[in-house]
Each structure stands twice: as C-alpha cells, then as structure tokens.
Amino acid sequence: MVVNAVYFALLLGNLLLIAAALVVGPRLLRVCRVAVLVDAVALMVMVVPLLNLLLASQPPPEYRAAAKILLTYTAPILVEFLALLAILRWRMRLC
C-alpha cells in the first residue's frame, strides 16, 4: 500500500517537474538534478529484483508474471528519467 503511494507520488511529481521545467526554465536545474538522483535510485531498486528474477538458475514458476509486473512498473520511471536527463542537458546548454 505504501509502496504504491510512493510510486504514484514519484510518477506525478516527475510529470509536474517536467512540465514546470519546460515552462520555467533554468531556475529548476537543481530540482531536476535531485529528481534525476531519486529516479536513478528508484530504477536501481526496481531493476535489481528484475535481474535477479531473470538470471536465476531455477526461477520460480510464476516468474513470467512477476517479470511483466516489474517491467510495466519500471518503464514509466525510465521514460521520466530519460526526459529529465534531456531537459537537464537542454537547459544546461542554454545557460
């Protein structure tokens, strides 16, 4: 329950930050850097179990369902992470 709340707060916060960074401009560079760091940690937390699941010598019988769930929850964070990195690169070039 708490994990879902944190996950959706991260998604919503990233979306708002992406929109604000595109509108406001370079004043949000520090906040974008912090968001990139938080997204990187979240991706590491999500990718490690996925890799453990996929690289296990004897995976559990329900590993395919678990892998699908992990991939569907990891993909939006990865997209937002890449969008924030693109915004940082674009805004840093303008400064």
Secondary structure, DSSP 8 states (H G I E B T S, - for coil): -HHHHHHHHHHHHHHHHHHHHHHH-GGGHHHHHHHHHHHHHHHHHHHHHHHHHHS-SS--TTHHHHHHHHHHHHHHHHHHHHHHHHHHHHHHHH-
